[in-house]
Amino acid sequence: MGIAFFVVTSGTGGTRFLLAHVAPLLFVCSHVVARSRLRSTTLALAGLEITSVHVPVLVLVMMGGDMAFILWPRLMTYGGF
């Protein structure tokens, strides 16, 4: 309801307001995975067994790719602003 009100009253849209909810959502998701039966769940993908231990590694790899291929060119294009 707050997002719907913000979108109407702001001229920029609700993306920034919605992004403020991503960090708490990810925290709750990681807490649920770490404290439940999902922690011991394995996923077989292309002959590899993936567990919840591999998720932080995947996140770090994705962040590294974003910094190398998205953030760095944007900083160089706009001069850091």
C-alpha positions in Angstrom: 0.0 0.0 0.0 2.9 2.3 0.7 4.5 1.6 -2.6 1.2 2.2 -4.4 0.9 5.6 -2.7 4.5 6.5 -3.4 4.2 5.8 -7.1 1.2 8.1 -7.5 2.7 11.0 -5.5 6.2 10.9 -6.9 7.0 11.8 -10.4 9.9 9.2 -10.6 8.1 5.9 -10.1 8.3 3.3 -7.4 11.5 1.5 -8.4 13.7 3.2 -5.8 11.1 2.7 -3.0 10.7 -0.9 -4.0 14.5 -1.5 -4.0 14.6 -0.5 -0.3 12.7 -3.7 0.4 15.2 -6.0 -1.3 17.8 -6.2 1.5 15.4 -7.2 4.2 13.8 -9.7 1.8 17.2 -11.3 1.1 18.0 -11.4 4.8 14.8 -13.2 5.6 15.4 -15.7 2.7 18.9 -16.4 3.9 17.7 -16.9 7.5 15.0 -19.3 6.4 17.4 -21.3 4.3 20.0 -21.4 7.1 17.7 -22.4 9.9 15.4 -24.9 8.2 15.5 -28.3 6.5 16.4 -26.5 3.3 20.0 -26.3 4.6 20.6 -30.0 4.0 18.8 -30.0 0.6 20.9 -30.8 -2.4 20.3 -30.0 -6.1 21.8 -32.2 -8.8 22.6 -30.0 -11.7 24.7 -31.3 -14.7 26.3 -33.9 -12.5 27.2 -31.5 -9.7 25.6 -31.5 -6.3 24.7 -27.9 -5.3 24.0 -27.2 -1.6 23.1 -24.1 0.3 26.8 -23.6 1.0 27.4 -22.8 -2.6 24.9 -19.9 -2.6 27.2 -17.3 -1.1 29.9 -18.2 -3.7 27.3 -17.8 -6.5 26.4 -14.4 -5.1 30.0 -13.3 -5.0 30.6 -14.4 -8.5 27.6 -12.6 -9.7 28.6 -9.4 -7.9 32.1 -9.6 -9.4 30.6 -10.0 -12.9 28.4 -7.0 -12.3 31.3 -4.9 -11.1 33.4 -5.8 -14.0 30.9 -5.6 -16.8 28.2 -3.2 -15.6 29.5 -0.9 -12.9 33.0 -0.2 -14.3 31.7 0.9 -17.8 29.0 3.1 -16.2 31.6 4.8 -14.0 33.9 5.4 -17.0 31.0 6.7 -19.2 29.6 9.2 -16.6 32.9 10.1 -15.0 31.9 8.6 -11.7 28.7 10.7 -11.3 
